Amino acid sequence: MKKLLIISLLLSIATLAGCSSASTNASSQSTGTQSFLPVNVLWNNQPIKPIQTLANVHSILFQSALVVAGAPDQGLVVSSPAQRPDPRYPDGLYLVNTSSGSVTQLLRLNAQNHEQINHASADDQWLVYELGTDTDTQSTWSIFAYNWATRKTFKIYSVPQGHVAYAEPSGLSVDDNHCIWSDYTQAEQDQTAGTSEIHDYDLTTHQDSILLTIANRTPSVFARQSGQQAGIIYASSVGDGIVTYWLFNGSDPMDTSPSGDIYAINLATKTTAHLVHLYHCDNMMCSYGNEVVMETDYNVKPNGPDNPAPYPIYLFKPDSQCLYQISGKDADYPTQNQRFVAWTGPAYGEPQIYDLKTDTYYTSPGILTSIEGPFMTSVNPVSGILYWAKLPN
């Protein structure tokens, strides 16, 4: 996990009425033959509503807890990391009952084999999770599905034989018997080219469909010649029947300096729309519908002394073509559902939750805060306490 940085001033979201078509810090820009509209970046110096503390927060002692999913009627799915597990809950995947606080083991992991679960998603029928191994010489991962009713598990996907996965699956999500994720792999014998794919796996028929395949070629050459998208998908997200993905406009997976673009795929119509152009790499992204939340540097200036890291959390609304800065610069790992956005904050007492419906900021008891399904979760890494609260719709 990225190291938390020095506390910075909280900048709050602006009202939609203040958004016009003129950009405050961005200008029209072309990439290849495509032109991008300017996007407004707006914020105020003070929160719209007073900062509040969430009510009805529950807690248990669970050292080094990593909350990876939340299902409304099942509870919180928590990974006990192999590198530093809670002695009472050794390496494994656990279910925390959000009413009683009881903890049940779902899966035992093998720390000797460097097994780890970092990504998962759940609803009240399915739990899907990524099981990875990470050593000094090799990183591999597979995706599994667990049915809450039958308590049976089966493998969905593994990195193809002879391929190297540059990152874990992004946007892993389950909804209505479908599991969706993106990945980027390269053939071991050809390190000059790779393939990004977005998968749509039917959990009832066990059929894997590919929503999108993108070849990793230099966009200025390949895209012009083929008329197709080119680059690397480094992040994707799913919500309300919309898959959003960030297409990094580069050919080297280790170089994140070029710009990128965010697109949306409608799962019902299978149509793709361009949402926003990014001037710099987008570190993390989440979405619900076509509203996208991202940790990024939306500034035309190059990264450097005049434009230093860290960078804020932004909310993008495509209807108004506006970006709203909803955090201070010291924020990481945004997550969201249909109403709330959360991020990892710099310190206790700093706002880490934003209510899109009421324009209200909330603090949380820990600093590792996230939205998992209908729940706010937060971890205090010093005391080892896991907190949660059921959020309103």
N, C-alpha and C positions, 0 to 999 in steps of 0.2 A: 504494500500500500504506500502511496506517495506520502512523503513527510509533510505534515501540516506546517504551515508557515506563520509569519507574524500576523497578529490581529490587524485588520484594516477596517475602515469606516464602512458601515452598512449603507448601501444605496438601495432605495426601494423602487417599486414598480410604478410606472406612470399610468394615468388613465388613458383609455383608448381615444377619448375625445381630443387629446393633444397631438394625435398623429397626423401628419400631413405627408404629401408626396415628396417633399424635399428632404434629402438626407443630411444628417448633422455631422457625420464623420466618414461617410462613404460616398464614393462616386461611381457612376456607371463604369463597368469594366468588361472587357471582352476576353474570352478564353477560346482560342481557335476562331471559329466562325460564329460563336454564340455570344449574345449580349445579355447582360444581367442588369435588372432594375436596381436602383439604389434602395437600401433598407435603412429605415430610421432606427437609431439607438437612443432610447429615451429613459430617463429616470428622474427622480426627485431627490432632494437632500435629506428628507425625513420620511419615515413610514407614513402611509396613508392612514392606517389605524394603529392604535397603541399596540406595542408588543405584548403578547399574552403568554401565559403558561398553559399548556394543555391540561385538561381535566381528565380524571379517571385513568390515570397512568398506573400500570401494574409493574411489578418487578420480581425477578428471582436472581439468585447468585448463579452465574454461568460464565466462568472465566473464559476469555478469548472466544466468545460466541461470535459466529458469523451467520447472520440471518440471511437465508438465500431465497425464501419464498413464504407466502402467506395465503392460506385458503380460508374463506369465510367460515365454513362449518367444521373445519379440521383443526386449524391452529397455525402456529408458526413453525416452519421447517428451518432447523438450525444446524449448521455444520460445526463440529468441534475439530479445529485444524490439527492435522497430523504433526505439525512442527511444535505446537504449544497447546495441547488439549487440556481441558479441565480434568483433573484426576478423577472426579466423580463421574465424568462422561467421557470416557476414552475415545480415541479416534473414531469418528462415525458421524452419522446423520441422525438427527433427533427431531421429535415432534413435541412442541410445547403447547399444552392445553391453555388457551388464553383465558379460560374461566377459572380454572383451579390452580394453574401454574405447574401441574404435574408434567414430568418429562418421560417420554417413551422412545426407546431406540428403534430406528427404522433400518439402519444399515451400519455394519461394522467395517471400518477401513483398516488397511494394513500400512502402518507408518513405515515399516521396513522397506516397503515397495514405493514409498513416496506418494501414496494415494491421497488425493485431495478433492473435495467438492467445493467449487467456488461459484457455480452458477446453477440456478434451478428456477422453476416456475411451477405454480400449482393452481388448480381450481378444486371444486368439491368432487370431481371425478378422477382427476389425474394429477400425479406429481412427475415432472420430468426433471432430470438432473444430468449434469456433466461430471463424469468421473475422470480425473486426469492424473497423470504421473509426471513429476518434474524432477529430473536429475541434472547433474552437471553436463551430461552428454546427450540427453534426449528428453523431449517433452511430447507426450501423446495424450489423447483424450477420446472418450466415447460418450454417447448420450444414451440414457436409459429412461424407461417409462415405468411407473408404478401405479397400479390401479387401487384406489382406496377401498373399493368394495370387495374385490377378489384377493387383494394383498399379493398379487403376482407382479413380477418384474420381467421386462424383456428389453433387449438392446435395440435401439433405433438406428444408431449410426456409429461408425468408427472412421478415423482418418484413413483414407485408402492406402493400401500397401504400396510402398515405394514413394510415398508423398511425405512432405514435411509441412506440419501445421505451424504457421507463424504466430498464431494467437489462438486463444480459446474461443469457443463459439460465442458470437455476439447476438444480443437480442433474443436469447432463448426464452420462448413463451409458449404457453399452452392455453387453448381456448376452443371450446366446442369440438372436442375430439381431434384437434389439429395441434401439431407441434411445429413451431416455426423458429428458424435460426439462420444465421449467416456464418460463413467461414472463408478463410483464404488459405490455400495450400499451393505448394510448388512440388514438381517432380524432383526427386533426389538427384536425377541425372541431368536436369536442366534448371539451373539456378537463375537463368535470365528471364524466365517467364513463369507466371503463376495464374491461378484462376480463383475468382471470387464467385461464390454461389449463395443464393438464398433458397432454403429448403422449406417445403410445406409437407409435413409428414402426417398422413392419416392414421391415427392411432387405432381405429377400428378395423381397417383393411390392411394395415401394415405396408402401405404404399408410400414411397418417397417421391414427391414431385418437386421439380426445380422451377421456382418462380422466375429466377433470373440468373444468368451466367455472364460474367464479365471477364474478358481477358486482360491481363496486366501488360499493357503496351504503352509506350509514350503517347499520350493523348493527342499531341500536336501532329503526330504522323498517322497513327493507327486510326484514330477517330475520324479524321478528315477523309481517309481513303475508304473506310468501310461504312461510314455514317452511323457507327455504333458507339455506345459508351465504352470507355476504357479507363482502367485505373485499378484501385484496390479498395474494397469495402472493408473499412476498419471498424465500423460500428453500425448496428441496426437496432431497431426497436419496433414493438408491435403494440397496438392499442386500438380498440373500437373498429376492428376490421381494416385497419390501415397499417402497412409496413413502411416505415421510413428507414432510409439508409444513407450513410455518409460515404460518398465516393471521393476518395483521395486521388487527386490528379497527379500521380507520380508513378514511376516504374520501379523504384527501389523501396522495398518494404521497410528498410531500416532508416529511410530518410523521410521525416515528416514535415519538411519545410514547405513544400509546395501547397498551393491552395486546394480547395475542394468544393463539392456541391452536395446538397441534401435533396433527395428525391423521395417521393411517396408512391407506393403501389396500393391500389384499391383491390382487396382480396376478392370482392364480389365481381368486379368488372375486369380485373387483371390489367387495368390501365395504369400508366406511370405518368407522374407529373413532377416537374422541377419546382422545388420550394424556395431554396435560398442559396446564394453563392457565398462561400467562406473564403476569407482572405488568408487564413492560416489554418493549421491543423485543428481538428475538433477532438479533444481528448476523450470526452465521454458524452453520451447522448441518450435521451429517453424520449418517449412520445406517448400521447394519447390522442387518437385520431390524427389530424394533421397539425396539431399544435406540438411543437418540438421544443424541448428544453435541452440546453447544451452548455458544457463548460468549454469555453473557447475564447480566442482573442479576436474580436471583431473590430479590428483597427487596420487601416491600410498601411500603417507604418510597419517596417520589418521588426521582428522580435529583436530586442537589444536594449541598450541603456536608455533610449528614448521611449521604449515600449516594453518594459520589463514584466516578467512573470511575477506572481501568479495572475490568473485571469478570472473574470467573474462567471456567474451562471446567468444565462440569458433564456428568455422565453420568446419564441418566434410565433407570430400569428400571421398566417399567409393571407387571410382576408384583407388585412390592413397593410400587409408588407412591412410590418414593424417588428423590431427586436426590443424587448423590454429587459433591462438589467434588473434582476431580482435578488442579487446577493452582493456582498462586498467582494473584493478581488480574492480574498483568501477563502476559497470554497472549492469542494471537490465532489465527484461522484453523484451527480443528480439522479434522482428517481422520482416517479410520479404515478398517480392514478388519474381518474377523470376529474378530480377536484383539487388535490393537494400535490405540492412539489416539495421535496426535501433534498438536503445536501449535507455533506460532512462539513461541520463548522470548525472554526479555529480554536474555540475555547468554550467552556461552560458559560451559559448565560447569553450567548450570542444567538440571534435568530437563525434557525436552520430549517424552518418549515414555513411554507407560504400557501395560503388558502386562495385559490383562484376565484372562488365564488364571492368571498367577502372582502378581499384585498387586505387580509390580516396576516401579520407575521406572528409566529409562535417560537418559543424556545423549547428545548428538550433537555432532559437530565444528563444525557451523554454528549459525546461529540461525533460518534459514528452513527449518524442518523439516516434512515432510509424509509421509503414507502414500499411496503410489500403487500400487494392486494389491498384489502380494506384497512390495513394496520399501519400505524407509525411504529417503528422500532428504533431503539437507540441503545448504544453500548457505552458504558463507562469503562475504558480500558485500565484505569487505575484501581477501581474497586472490584472490577469483574462483574458488575451488575448489568443484566439485560432488562431493558424497559420496553413496554409496549402499551399502545392505546388503540381502541377501536375508533376509527374516524367516521364522521357522518358522510352520507352520500352527497 
